[in-house]
Amino acid sequence: MKTTTKVVGQSKIINVALEEDSARLEEIVVVAYGSISGRNYSSLSQAQLKRRKQKAYHNRLASEINGKSIVNLQGQAAGVNVNKGLGEPKKSIQIRVRGTNSLTGSKEPLYVIDGRSVKSNSVKQLDPKNIKSVSVLKDANATALYGSRAASGVVVVTTNKAKVKNEDLLYIVDGMPIKKEVNFIIENLPKNQIEIKNKYSKAEARRKFGNIAKNGCVVITTHQGNFRINSNETYTVIEENSFERTTLSPLSTFSIDVDKASYSNVRRMINNGETIQPDAVKIEEMVNYFNYDYPQPTHEHPFSINTEVVKTPWHQNTNLVRIALQGKTYTNKELPASNLTFLIDVSGSMSSHNKLPLLKSAFKLLVNQLRKQDKVSIVVYAGAAGVVLEPTSGNRKELIINALDKLNAGGSTAGGAGIELAYKLAEKNFKKNGNNRVILATDGDFNVGASTDKAMEILIEEKRKSGVFLSVLGFGYGNYKDSKLETLADKGNGNHAYIDTMQEANKVFGKEFGGTLYTIAKDVKIQVEFNPKKVQAYRLIGYENRLLNDEDFIDDTKDAGELGSGHTVTALYEIVPVGVDTEYLKNVSNLKYTETKMVNKYSDELFTVKFRYKKPDALKSIEMVHIQNTEIIKASTDMNFASAVALFGMQLRQSQYFNNASVDTVIELAEKGRGNDNAGYRAEFIGPKNS
């Protein structure tokens, strides 16, 4: 209830009527499908039968509703949590829109159906077949339109009965197109929220933004600068690695991963006060975002191997294993000549300030690193694809930068056509013994031609046979398609980064220029064999999307990750020693036909790790072997920091394995692992958690 103040004076009787304050309610649970009758039955069997029929009806109804529009908000709109329940009677769907200062969220939003605010049970009683779309408003965007009632967010539902006029305008607000069925939200946007408002005629709008704007377009920039109705970001589903019993599965095989997109994307979510989508958190990419002080290789191989075993900082009964690679670092002068094709998305979805404008500034950093022997081409795509700069020497920087400056956003997104043209141009200008690479920059929101994740996978697998490598750079938010960009990088012999600021652009194209653009080893695979006399069980932390079948390790036709100049790769295993009781393993029955015998002559070895890689232009792999003994040492500076990042990632993913360790443990580990942090990236990691 709202606090009420009354002047008492000399009165002996005080009448106070308190007003409800729904914005401060912690939780509301609504019965969505009725109640069970309390009537007595003369026959127990008849009563049981009726209850069973009624329960079956409710379960069917719950199943139908739980598969429809409302529930599909989960994972589609940032900051929206949908609790679907278990399909039980009296259990309704609960929706939470998380605020900027909460990672857990617990408040009921305001519901708006076809422009009218309604009680929460009204939307939950809608027939899912009548729901056309569901959108979400949160934070200042919500309160600007609906006042204090929207303090916990707004769920906007449009039904099939809602009238959408054929002549409705297209609204683009802060770089994001608005669905026409919710135009009323923008039409009611207060004037004091609008900084710039431009209206385009039908012909002008269609020419600039494509057929979607055939009825005209209004482009609005708000003072806030990040107005969002809902988020439509997509991430590959991650099923967390569990503990494997060594006697049953002694081998663990996976591809390396040098992608770093997840960390900068999660950092953006935290800085924007968004809910962290668990599938956006790829722990291996967070750990590998940071460089570590591993020694340079001193042999003929392109990387050094480093291992370490310590006590697990978040569990007293397990140990933590680090397996790391350090790629050889080459100076700019030592690098081979490059044939680079910039493939730039200039569709309408790229108009936001954190997309095409940031992209152009980022690419200028790259251009300034190029040499006379390097060649650059620029391909753009929107509704169609085209070449805006033929191969140009890297010393003609002004010409290249002028071509970048002339780029403008507008139209639909034919990503498949752009990829086809970029690879065709790269192959035409192929440099033998050189660095041939397409650099794709986009938000990933392809919607014309080949555009699905699977279609992109098929297309890029064919293109990688050309010998042209791929770097994928993600920009923007709200409609960021991480799943698609990850697929392109993984299947296209490439790497994937997410650029949210010029500082990140400088990291990718400045400090890590060689690693981003120059591959020194391709199809790098790791296979670890644990000694069952020493290791009862093990769990690979992260790399869920990089797992390989054991037989893939020696199969040279199987694709794996690429290692760039100066790149470091870190993989962590949590292991359970033999003889330790653990809650992570279930008992299994003994095998009747298979007898497992331990080999005694390797009793001092903890594990053997094998590596396979190919030279950038080779088809046959080279194998390396490293043996780790059972010695447990005090954690190094780098081990402390890597374990801090991994633990934080597990917390964000709501992992079942972080043993309820607190953020204080993360901070303590990160402080121990700060080390020689000249670039300040480790300090940045620690900073927000201390606040």
C-alpha positions as CSV (number, residue, x, y, z in Angstrom):
1,M,0.0,0.0,0.0
2,K,1.1,3.6,-0.6
3,T,2.3,5.6,2.4
4,T,-0.3,8.1,3.5
5,T,0.3,11.2,5.8
6,K,-2.6,12.8,7.8
7,V,-2.7,15.7,10.2
8,V,-4.2,14.4,13.5
9,G,-4.7,17.6,15.4
10,Q,-7.1,17.2,18.4
11,S,-9.2,14.5,16.7
12,K,-9.7,11.3,18.7
13,I,-10.9,9.3,15.7
14,I,-8.7,8.9,12.7
15,N,-10.1,7.5,9.4
16,V,-7.4,6.5,6.9
17,A,-8.0,4.8,3.5
18,L,-4.8,3.4,2.1
19,E,-4.3,3.2,-1.7
20,E,-2.9,0.2,-3.3
21,D,0.6,0.5,-4.7
22,S,1.0,-2.3,-7.3
23,A,4.4,-1.1,-8.4
24,R,5.9,-2.1,-5.1
25,L,4.4,-5.6,-5.0
26,E,7.1,-8.3,-4.9
27,E,5.0,-11.0,-6.6
28,I,1.5,-11.8,-7.9
29,V,0.4,-15.3,-8.7
30,V,-2.7,-15.6,-10.8
31,V,-4.9,-18.7,-11.2
32,A,-5.2,-18.9,-15.0
33,Y,-7.5,-21.9,-15.6
34,G,-10.1,-22.0,-12.8
35,S,-10.3,-24.1,-9.7
36,I,-11.2,-27.7,-8.6
37,S,-14.7,-28.3,-7.2
38,G,-14.9,-29.2,-3.5
39,R,-18.1,-31.3,-4.0
40,N,-18.3,-34.7,-2.2
41,Y,-18.8,-37.8,-4.3
42,S,-20.7,-40.9,-3.2
43,S,-18.3,-43.2,-5.0
44,L,-14.5,-42.9,-4.4
45,S,-13.7,-44.4,-7.8
46,Q,-16.0,-41.8,-9.6
47,A,-14.4,-39.0,-7.7
48,Q,-10.9,-40.2,-8.7
49,L,-12.0,-40.6,-12.3
50,K,-13.4,-37.0,-12.4
51,R,-10.3,-35.6,-10.8
52,R,-8.1,-37.4,-13.3
53,K,-10.2,-36.1,-16.2
54,Q,-10.0,-32.6,-14.9
55,K,-6.3,-32.8,-14.3
56,A,-5.7,-34.1,-17.8
57,Y,-7.8,-31.2,-19.2
58,H,-5.7,-28.7,-17.3
59,N,-2.5,-30.3,-18.3
60,R,-3.5,-30.2,-22.0
61,L,-4.5,-26.6,-21.7
62,A,-1.2,-25.7,-19.9
63,S,0.8,-27.5,-22.5
64,E,-1.0,-25.6,-25.3
65,I,-0.5,-22.2,-23.7
66,N,3.1,-22.9,-22.7
67,G,4.0,-23.5,-26.3
68,K,2.5,-20.2,-27.6
69,S,3.3,-16.5,-27.9
70,I,3.6,-15.5,-24.2
71,V,6.0,-18.2,-23.3
72,N,8.1,-17.6,-26.4
73,L,9.2,-14.2,-24.9
74,Q,11.7,-16.3,-22.9
75,G,15.1,-15.8,-24.5
76,Q,13.6,-13.4,-27.2
77,A,13.3,-10.2,-25.1
78,A,16.1,-9.1,-22.9
79,G,15.2,-8.9,-19.3
80,V,12.1,-11.1,-19.6
81,N,11.7,-14.2,-17.5
82,V,8.8,-16.6,-18.1
83,N,8.0,-19.2,-15.5
84,K,6.0,-21.8,-17.3
85,G,5.4,-24.0,-14.2
86,L,4.9,-27.7,-14.5
87,G,1.5,-27.8,-16.3
88,E,-0.3,-28.4,-13.0
89,P,-3.8,-27.2,-12.1
90,K,-3.9,-23.7,-10.5
91,K,-0.3,-23.1,-11.9
92,S,-0.3,-20.1,-14.2
93,I,2.4,-18.6,-16.4
94,Q,4.4,-15.9,-14.5
95,I,6.1,-13.2,-16.5
96,R,8.9,-11.0,-15.0
97,V,10.5,-8.0,-16.7
98,R,13.8,-7.4,-15.0
99,G,14.9,-3.9,-14.1
100,T,18.2,-2.2,-14.6
101,N,19.5,-2.9,-11.1
102,S,18.4,-6.5,-10.8
103,L,19.9,-9.7,-11.9
104,T,17.1,-11.9,-10.5
105,G,13.9,-9.9,-11.1
106,S,10.7,-10.4,-9.1
107,K,8.0,-7.9,-10.2
108,E,4.8,-8.2,-12.2
109,P,4.6,-6.0,-15.3
110,L,1.8,-4.0,-16.7
111,Y,-0.2,-5.7,-19.4
112,V,-1.6,-3.8,-22.5
113,I,-3.9,-5.6,-25.0
114,D,-4.6,-3.8,-28.3
115,G,-3.7,-0.5,-26.7
116,R,-5.7,-0.9,-23.4
117,S,-4.1,-1.7,-20.0
118,V,-5.7,-4.8,-18.4
119,K,-5.3,-6.9,-15.3
120,S,-2.7,-9.7,-15.5
121,N,-5.2,-12.5,-15.6
122,S,-6.8,-11.1,-18.7
123,V,-3.7,-11.7,-20.9
124,K,-3.2,-15.1,-19.4
125,Q,-6.7,-16.1,-20.3
126,L,-6.3,-15.2,-23.9
127,D,-6.7,-17.9,-26.5
128,P,-3.1,-18.3,-27.8
129,K,-4.5,-18.7,-31.3
130,N,-5.8,-15.1,-31.1
131,I,-2.4,-13.6,-30.2
132,K,-0.7,-11.9,-33.2
133,S,2.4,-10.6,-31.4
134,V,3.9,-9.9,-28.0
135,S,6.3,-7.0,-27.4
136,V,8.1,-5.7,-24.3
137,L,8.8,-2.2,-22.9
138,K,11.1,-1.7,-20.0
139,D,12.8,0.9,-17.8
140,A,12.4,4.6,-18.9
141,N,10.8,3.6,-22.1
142,A,7.9,2.0,-20.2
143,T,7.4,4.8,-17.6
144,A,7.6,7.5,-20.2
145,L,4.4,6.1,-21.8
146,Y,2.5,4.6,-18.9
147,G,3.8,6.3,-15.8
148,S,4.5,4.6,-12.5
149,R,2.2,1.7,-13.4
150,A,4.9,0.6,-15.7
151,A,7.7,0.6,-13.1
152,S,8.2,-3.1,-13.6
153,G,7.9,-3.1,-17.4
154,V,5.1,-3.5,-19.9
155,V,4.0,-6.5,-21.9
156,V,2.2,-5.3,-25.0
157,V,-0.1,-7.9,-26.6
158,T,-1.6,-7.4,-30.1
159,T,-4.5,-9.8,-31.0
160,N,-5.8,-10.8,-34.4
161,K,-8.7,-8.4,-33.8
162,A,-6.4,-5.4,-33.7
163,K,-6.8,-3.2,-36.8
164,V,-3.6,-2.5,-38.7
165,K,-4.2,-0.2,-41.6
166,N,-2.5,-1.0,-44.9
167,E,-1.3,2.6,-45.1
168,D,0.4,2.6,-41.7
169,L,3.8,4.3,-41.6
170,L,7.0,2.6,-40.7
171,Y,8.5,4.0,-37.5
172,I,12.2,3.7,-36.8
173,V,13.2,4.7,-33.3
174,D,16.9,4.9,-32.3
175,G,17.8,2.7,-35.2
176,M,15.2,0.0,-34.6
177,P,12.2,-0.6,-36.9
178,I,8.9,-0.9,-34.9
179,K,6.2,-3.5,-35.7
180,K,3.2,-1.7,-37.3
181,E,0.7,-3.4,-35.0
182,V,2.3,-1.5,-32.0
183,N,2.6,1.9,-33.8
184,F,0.3,3.3,-31.2
185,I,3.1,3.1,-28.7
186,I,5.3,5.4,-30.7
187,E,2.4,7.7,-31.6
188,N,1.8,8.2,-27.9
189,L,5.5,8.9,-27.2
190,P,5.7,12.1,-25.2
191,K,7.3,15.0,-27.1
192,N,9.8,15.7,-24.3
193,Q,11.3,12.2,-25.0
194,I,12.0,13.0,-28.7
195,E,15.2,14.8,-29.7
196,I,14.9,14.5,-33.6
197,K,12.0,13.5,-35.7
198,N,12.2,13.2,-39.5
199,K,9.4,12.1,-41.9
200,Y,10.0,10.6,-45.3
201,S,7.6,10.5,-48.2
202,K,6.5,7.2,-49.6
203,A,8.9,7.3,-52.6
204,E,11.8,8.6,-50.5
205,A,11.2,6.0,-47.7
206,R,10.9,3.1,-50.1
207,R,14.1,4.1,-51.8
208,K,16.0,4.5,-48.5
209,F,14.5,1.7,-46.3
210,G,13.1,-0.8,-48.9
211,N,9.6,-2.1,-49.4
212,I,8.8,-2.3,-45.7
213,A,8.6,1.5,-45.8
214,K,6.4,1.8,-48.9
215,N,3.8,3.8,-47.0
216,G,6.3,6.3,-45.7
217,C,8.6,6.4,-42.7
218,V,9.2,8.4,-39.6
219,V,12.6,8.2,-38.1
220,I,12.9,9.3,-34.4
221,T,15.9,9.8,-32.2
222,T,15.1,9.9,-28.5
223,H,17.0,11.8,-25.8
224,Q,17.7,8.5,-24.1
225,G,19.1,7.1,-27.4
226,N,18.3,3.4,-26.8
227,F,14.5,3.1,-26.9
228,R,13.6,-0.5,-27.3
229,I,10.2,-2.2,-27.4
230,N,11.6,-5.7,-27.4
231,S,14.8,-7.6,-28.0
232,N,15.1,-10.2,-30.8
233,E,18.6,-11.4,-30.2
234,T,19.3,-15.1,-30.8
235,Y,21.9,-17.4,-29.2
236,T,22.8,-21.0,-29.7
237,V,21.3,-23.2,-26.9
238,I,24.1,-24.4,-24.6
239,E,23.7,-27.6,-22.5
240,E,26.3,-27.3,-19.8
241,N,29.0,-30.0,-19.7
242,S,28.5,-32.5,-16.8
243,F,31.0,-34.6,-15.0
244,E,32.2,-37.7,-16.9
245,R,33.3,-40.9,-15.1
246,T,36.9,-41.6,-16.2
247,T,36.5,-45.4,-16.2
248,L,33.7,-45.1,-18.7
249,S,34.9,-42.1,-20.8
250,P,38.6,-41.5,-20.3
251,L,38.9,-39.3,-23.4
252,S,37.8,-35.7,-23.8
253,T,38.0,-34.2,-27.3
254,F,37.3,-30.6,-28.4
255,S,38.2,-27.9,-30.9
256,I,40.0,-24.8,-29.7
257,D,38.1,-21.5,-29.6
258,V,39.7,-18.1,-30.0
259,D,36.4,-16.2,-30.4
260,K,36.0,-13.4,-27.9
261,A,32.5,-12.1,-28.7
262,S,30.7,-13.4,-25.6
263,Y,32.7,-11.4,-23.1
264,S,32.2,-8.0,-24.8
265,N,28.6,-8.8,-25.5
266,V,27.9,-9.8,-21.9
267,R,29.8,-6.7,-20.7
268,R,27.5,-4.6,-22.9
269,M,24.4,-6.3,-21.3
270,I,25.8,-5.5,-17.8
271,N,26.6,-1.9,-18.6
272,N,23.1,-1.5,-20.1
273,G,21.4,-3.0,-17.0
274,E,20.0,-5.9,-19.1
275,T,19.3,-9.4,-17.9
276,I,22.0,-11.8,-18.9
277,Q,20.7,-14.5,-21.1
278,P,22.4,-17.7,-20.0
279,D,23.0,-18.9,-23.6
280,A,24.8,-15.6,-24.3
281,V,27.5,-16.6,-21.7
282,K,30.1,-18.8,-23.4
283,I,32.7,-19.4,-20.6
284,E,35.5,-20.3,-23.0
285,E,35.1,-17.0,-24.9
286,M,35.0,-15.1,-21.7
287,V,38.2,-16.7,-20.4
288,N,40.0,-16.4,-23.8
289,Y,39.0,-12.7,-24.1
290,F,42.1,-12.0,-21.9
291,N,45.7,-12.5,-22.8
292,Y,47.9,-14.5,-20.5
293,D,51.7,-14.6,-19.8
294,Y,52.4,-17.9,-21.5
295,P,55.9,-18.5,-23.0
296,Q,56.5,-18.1,-26.7
297,P,57.2,-21.4,-28.6
298,T,60.9,-22.3,-28.9
299,H,60.5,-25.2,-31.4
300,E,59.3,-25.7,-35.0
301,H,55.7,-25.8,-33.9
302,P,53.6,-22.5,-34.1
303,F,52.5,-22.6,-30.4
304,S,53.7,-23.6,-26.9
305,I,51.9,-25.9,-24.5
306,N,51.3,-25.0,-20.9
307,T,49.6,-27.0,-18.1
308,E,48.9,-26.4,-14.4
309,V,47.0,-28.2,-11.7
310,V,45.7,-26.5,-8.5
311,K,43.0,-26.9,-5.8
312,T,39.6,-25.7,-7.1
313,P,38.9,-22.3,-5.5
314,W,35.2,-22.9,-5.3
315,H,35.2,-26.5,-4.2
316,Q,37.4,-28.0,-1.5
317,N,37.1,-31.6,-2.8
318,T,38.1,-31.1,-6.5
319,N,41.1,-29.9,-8.4
320,L,41.4,-27.4,-11.3
321,V,43.4,-28.2,-14.5
322,R,44.6,-25.6,-17.0
323,I,45.6,-26.5,-20.5
324,A,46.9,-23.6,-22.5
325,L,48.4,-22.7,-25.9
326,Q,50.5,-19.6,-26.8
327,G,50.6,-18.8,-30.5
328,K,53.8,-17.4,-31.9
329,T,53.8,-13.6,-32.2
330,Y,54.8,-12.0,-35.5
331,T,55.5,-8.3,-36.0
332,N,53.6,-6.5,-38.7
333,K,56.7,-6.5,-41.0
334,E,57.0,-10.3,-40.7
335,L,53.4,-11.0,-41.8
336,P,52.6,-12.1,-45.3
337,A,50.9,-9.8,-47.8
338,S,47.1,-9.6,-47.4
339,N,44.2,-9.8,-49.7
340,L,41.3,-8.4,-47.6
341,T,37.7,-8.1,-48.6
342,F,35.5,-6.0,-46.3
343,L,32.0,-7.3,-46.4
344,I,29.8,-4.6,-44.8
345,D,26.1,-4.8,-43.9
346,V,24.5,-1.5,-44.9
347,S,20.9,-2.6,-44.5
348,G,18.3,-0.5,-42.6
349,S,18.9,-2.4,-39.4
350,M,22.5,-1.0,-39.3
351,S,21.5,2.7,-39.1
352,S,21.9,2.9,-35.3
353,H,24.9,4.8,-33.9
354,N,26.4,1.7,-32.5
355,K,26.2,-0.2,-35.8
356,L,27.3,1.4,-39.1
357,P,28.8,4.6,-37.7
358,L,30.8,2.6,-35.2
359,L,31.7,0.1,-37.8
360,K,33.2,2.7,-40.1
361,S,35.3,4.2,-37.3
362,A,36.5,0.7,-36.4
363,F,37.6,-0.2,-40.0
364,K,39.6,3.0,-40.2
365,L,41.8,1.7,-37.4
366,L,42.4,-1.4,-39.5
367,V,43.1,0.6,-42.7
368,N,45.8,2.6,-40.8
369,Q,47.7,-0.7,-40.1
370,L,47.8,-1.8,-43.8
371,R,51.0,-1.8,-45.9
372,K,51.7,-1.2,-49.6
373,Q,51.7,-4.9,-50.4
374,D,48.3,-5.4,-48.8
375,K,45.1,-5.1,-51.0
376,V,41.6,-4.1,-49.8
377,S,38.2,-4.5,-51.5
378,I,34.9,-3.4,-50.2
379,V,31.6,-5.3,-50.8
380,V,28.3,-4.0,-49.3
381,Y,24.9,-5.6,-49.1
382,A,21.4,-4.5,-48.2
383,G,18.5,-5.5,-50.5
384,A,21.2,-6.6,-53.0
385,A,25.0,-6.9,-52.9
386,G,27.6,-4.7,-54.8
387,V,31.3,-3.8,-55.0
388,V,32.0,-0.2,-53.9
389,L,35.8,-0.5,-53.9
390,E,37.9,-2.7,-56.3
391,P,41.2,-4.1,-54.9
392,T,43.2,-1.1,-53.7
393,S,46.7,-1.0,-52.2
394,G,47.0,-0.5,-48.5
395,N,49.1,2.7,-48.9
396,R,46.1,4.5,-50.6
397,K,44.5,5.0,-47.2
398,E,42.6,8.2,-48.1
399,L,40.8,6.4,-51.0
400,I,39.8,3.5,-48.8
401,I,38.6,5.7,-46.0
402,N,36.6,7.9,-48.4
403,A,34.8,4.7,-49.7
404,L,33.9,3.9,-46.0
405,D,32.7,7.4,-45.3
406,K,30.2,7.3,-48.2
407,L,28.4,4.2,-46.8
408,N,24.8,4.7,-45.6
409,A,22.3,2.3,-44.1
410,G,18.9,1.4,-45.8
411,G,16.9,-1.5,-47.2
412,S,16.6,-5.2,-46.4
413,T,19.4,-7.6,-45.7
414,A,20.6,-10.1,-48.4
415,G,23.4,-11.6,-46.3
416,G,23.8,-14.7,-48.4
417,A,24.2,-12.7,-51.6
418,G,26.9,-10.5,-49.9
419,I,28.9,-13.6,-48.8
420,E,28.7,-15.0,-52.3
421,L,30.0,-11.8,-53.9
422,A,32.7,-11.2,-51.3
423,Y,34.2,-14.7,-51.7
424,K,34.0,-14.4,-55.5
425,L,36.1,-11.2,-55.3
426,A,38.5,-12.7,-52.7
427,E,39.1,-15.8,-54.9
428,K,39.6,-13.6,-58.0
429,N,42.4,-11.7,-56.3
430,F,43.8,-14.7,-54.3
431,K,47.4,-14.2,-53.1
432,K,49.4,-17.5,-53.1
433,N,51.3,-17.9,-49.8
434,G,49.5,-14.7,-48.6
435,N,46.7,-13.9,-46.2
436,N,43.3,-14.2,-48.0
437,R,40.4,-13.2,-45.8
438,V,36.9,-11.9,-45.9
439,I,36.0,-9.6,-42.9
440,L,32.2,-9.6,-42.4
441,A,30.7,-6.8,-40.3
442,T,27.0,-7.0,-39.4
443,D,24.4,-7.4,-36.7
444,G,23.6,-10.7,-38.4
445,D,19.9,-9.9,-39.1
446,F,19.8,-11.5,-42.6
447,N,16.3,-11.6,-44.1
448,V,16.6,-12.0,-47.8
449,G,17.7,-15.1,-49.7
450,A,19.8,-17.6,-47.8
451,S,19.3,-16.3,-44.2
452,T,18.7,-19.1,-41.7
453,D,21.5,-20.4,-39.5
454,K,21.4,-23.7,-41.4
455,A,21.5,-22.0,-44.8
456,M,24.5,-19.9,-43.6
457,E,26.2,-23.1,-42.4
458,I,25.8,-24.8,-45.7
459,L,26.9,-21.8,-47.7
460,I,30.0,-21.0,-45.6
461,E,31.2,-24.7,-45.5
462,E,31.3,-24.6,-49.3
463,K,33.2,-21.3,-49.3
464,R,35.9,-22.4,-46.9
465,K,37.2,-24.9,-49.5
466,S,38.5,-21.8,-51.4
467,G,41.3,-21.3,-48.9
468,V,39.9,-17.9,-48.0
469,F,39.6,-17.4,-44.2
470,L,36.8,-15.4,-42.4
471,S,36.6,-12.9,-39.6
472,V,33.1,-12.1,-38.3
473,L,32.5,-8.8,-36.4
474,G,29.2,-8.3,-34.6
475,F,27.7,-4.8,-34.0
476,G,24.7,-3.4,-32.2
477,Y,22.0,-4.9,-30.0
478,G,18.3,-5.5,-29.9
479,N,18.4,-7.7,-33.0
480,Y,21.9,-9.1,-32.7
481,K,22.1,-12.6,-34.2
482,D,25.0,-14.2,-32.3
483,S,23.9,-17.7,-33.2
484,K,24.2,-16.9,-36.9
485,L,27.6,-15.1,-36.6
486,E,29.0,-17.9,-34.4
487,T,28.0,-20.5,-37.1
488,L,29.7,-18.4,-39.8
489,A,32.9,-18.1,-37.9
490,D,33.0,-21.7,-36.8
491,K,32.3,-23.2,-40.2
492,G,34.3,-20.6,-42.2
493,N,37.8,-21.1,-40.8
494,G,37.4,-17.9,-38.9
495,N,37.1,-16.0,-35.7
496,H,34.2,-13.9,-34.1
497,A,34.4,-10.7,-32.1
498,Y,31.7,-8.3,-30.9
499,I,32.5,-4.6,-31.1
500,D,30.4,-2.4,-28.8
501,T,32.8,0.6,-28.3
502,M,35.9,2.2,-30.0
503,Q,37.9,0.8,-27.1
504,E,36.9,-2.7,-28.2
505,A,37.6,-1.8,-31.8
506,N,41.1,-0.7,-30.9
507,K,41.6,-4.1,-29.1
508,V,40.5,-6.1,-32.1
509,F,42.2,-4.0,-34.9
510,G,45.0,-2.5,-32.9
511,K,46.5,-4.4,-30.0
512,E,45.4,-7.8,-31.5
513,F,45.7,-7.0,-35.2
514,G,47.9,-10.0,-36.0
515,G,45.7,-12.5,-34.1
516,T,42.5,-11.2,-35.7
517,L,43.7,-11.4,-39.3
518,Y,46.6,-13.9,-39.6
519,T,46.1,-17.6,-39.1
520,I,49.2,-19.5,-38.0
521,A,47.5,-22.9,-37.4
522,K,44.2,-24.3,-38.5
523,D,41.9,-27.1,-37.4
524,V,43.5,-27.2,-34.0
525,K,42.1,-30.1,-31.9
526,I,42.8,-31.1,-28.3
527,Q,42.3,-34.6,-26.8
528,V,42.9,-35.3,-23.1
529,E,43.2,-38.8,-21.7
530,F,42.8,-38.9,-17.9
531,N,44.4,-41.6,-15.8
532,P,41.6,-43.5,-14.0
533,K,44.0,-44.4,-11.2
534,K,44.2,-40.7,-10.3
535,V,41.0,-39.1,-11.7
536,Q,37.6,-40.3,-10.7
537,A,35.7,-37.8,-12.9
538,Y,36.3,-34.7,-14.9
539,R,34.3,-31.8,-16.4
540,L,35.4,-29.5,-19.2
541,I,34.3,-25.9,-18.3
542,G,32.8,-24.3,-21.4
543,Y,33.5,-25.3,-25.0
544,E,30.0,-26.9,-25.2
545,N,29.7,-25.8,-28.8
546,R,33.2,-27.0,-29.7
547,L,33.0,-30.7,-28.5
548,L,34.2,-33.4,-31.0
549,N,33.7,-37.1,-31.2
550,D,36.8,-39.0,-30.0
551,E,37.3,-40.4,-33.5
552,D,37.3,-36.9,-35.0
553,F,40.6,-36.1,-33.4
554,I,42.6,-38.1,-36.1
555,D,40.1,-37.4,-38.9
556,D,41.7,-34.6,-41.0
557,T,38.4,-33.9,-42.8
558,K,36.8,-32.7,-39.5
559,D,36.9,-28.9,-39.1
560,A,38.2,-27.3,-35.9
561,G,39.3,-23.9,-34.7
562,E,42.0,-21.6,-36.0
563,L,44.9,-20.0,-34.0
564,G,46.1,-16.5,-34.9
565,S,49.4,-14.8,-34.4
566,G,49.9,-14.1,-30.7
567,H,46.6,-15.8,-29.7
568,T,46.4,-17.5,-26.3
569,V,43.9,-20.4,-25.7
570,T,43.0,-21.5,-22.2
571,A,40.8,-24.6,-21.3
572,L,39.9,-25.5,-17.7
573,Y,38.8,-28.9,-16.4
574,E,37.4,-29.5,-12.9
575,I,38.5,-33.0,-11.8
576,V,37.4,-35.2,-8.9
577,P,40.4,-37.3,-7.5
578,V,40.0,-41.0,-6.9
579,G,38.7,-41.8,-3.4
580,V,36.8,-38.6,-2.9
581,D,33.1,-38.6,-2.3
582,T,31.2,-36.4,-4.7
583,E,27.7,-35.3,-5.2
584,Y,28.3,-34.9,-8.9
585,L,28.3,-38.6,-9.8
586,K,25.5,-41.2,-9.6
587,N,26.2,-44.8,-8.8
588,V,26.2,-47.2,-11.8
589,S,26.0,-50.9,-11.9
590,N,29.1,-53.0,-12.6
591,L,29.6,-54.2,-16.1
592,K,29.2,-58.0,-16.7
593,Y,31.1,-58.4,-19.9
594,T,33.8,-55.7,-19.7
595,E,36.6,-55.8,-17.2
596,T,38.5,-52.5,-16.6
597,K,42.1,-53.0,-15.5
598,M,44.3,-50.2,-14.4
599,V,47.9,-49.9,-15.8
600,N,50.3,-49.5,-13.0
601,K,53.4,-48.2,-14.9
602,Y,51.8,-44.7,-15.4
603,S,50.9,-44.2,-11.7
604,D,52.6,-40.8,-11.6
605,E,50.8,-39.3,-14.5
606,L,47.5,-37.4,-14.1
607,F,46.7,-37.0,-17.8
608,T,48.1,-37.0,-21.4
609,V,47.0,-34.3,-23.7
610,K,47.4,-34.5,-27.5
611,F,47.2,-31.7,-30.0
612,R,46.6,-31.8,-33.7
613,Y,46.9,-28.9,-36.1
614,K,47.5,-28.1,-39.8
615,K,49.6,-25.4,-41.3
616,P,47.4,-22.7,-42.9
617,D,47.8,-24.1,-46.5
618,A,48.1,-27.8,-45.6
619,L,45.6,-30.7,-45.6
620,K,47.4,-33.1,-43.3
621,S,47.7,-32.6,-39.6
622,I,50.7,-32.6,-37.2
623,E,50.4,-34.2,-33.7
624,M,52.0,-33.0,-30.5
625,V,51.9,-34.8,-27.1
626,H,52.3,-33.4,-23.5
627,I,52.2,-35.4,-20.3
628,Q,51.1,-33.9,-16.9
629,N,52.1,-35.5,-13.6
630,T,50.1,-35.5,-10.4
631,E,51.8,-32.5,-8.7
632,I,49.4,-29.9,-7.3
633,I,51.0,-26.4,-7.0
634,K,50.0,-23.0,-5.8
635,A,47.9,-21.2,-8.3
636,S,49.8,-18.9,-10.6
637,T,48.7,-15.3,-11.3
638,D,47.2,-16.3,-14.7
639,M,45.4,-19.3,-13.2
640,N,43.8,-17.2,-10.5
641,F,42.5,-14.8,-13.1
642,A,41.3,-17.4,-15.5
643,S,39.4,-19.2,-12.7
644,A,37.8,-15.9,-11.6
645,V,36.4,-15.3,-15.1
646,A,35.2,-19.0,-15.3
647,L,33.5,-18.8,-11.9
648,F,31.8,-15.5,-12.9
649,G,30.6,-17.1,-16.1
650,M,29.2,-20.0,-14.2
651,Q,27.3,-17.6,-11.9
652,L,25.9,-15.8,-14.9
653,R,24.9,-19.1,-16.5
654,Q,23.3,-20.2,-13.2
655,S,25.4,-23.3,-13.4
656,Q,24.8,-26.2,-11.0
657,Y,28.6,-26.5,-10.4
658,F,29.8,-23.3,-8.9
659,N,29.0,-24.5,-5.4
660,N,27.2,-21.3,-4.4
661,A,30.5,-19.4,-4.4
662,S,29.9,-15.6,-4.0
663,V,30.9,-12.7,-6.1
664,D,33.4,-11.9,-3.4
665,T,35.3,-15.1,-4.3
666,V,35.4,-13.9,-7.9
667,I,36.8,-10.5,-6.8
668,E,39.4,-12.1,-4.5
669,L,40.6,-14.4,-7.3
670,A,40.7,-11.6,-9.9
671,E,42.7,-9.4,-7.5
672,K,45.2,-12.2,-7.0
673,G,45.3,-12.5,-10.8
674,R,45.5,-8.9,-11.8
675,G,49.3,-9.2,-12.6
676,N,50.9,-6.9,-15.1
677,D,47.7,-5.4,-16.5
678,N,49.1,-2.7,-18.8
679,A,46.0,-2.5,-21.0
680,G,43.6,-2.3,-18.0
681,Y,41.3,-5.2,-19.2
682,R,41.6,-7.1,-15.9
683,A,41.0,-4.0,-13.9
684,E,37.8,-3.4,-16.0
685,F,36.7,-6.9,-15.2
686,I,37.1,-6.4,-11.4
687,G,35.7,-2.8,-11.4
688,P,31.9,-3.4,-11.8
689,K,31.9,-6.3,-9.3
690,N,33.3,-4.0,-6.6
691,S,30.6,-1.4,-7.1
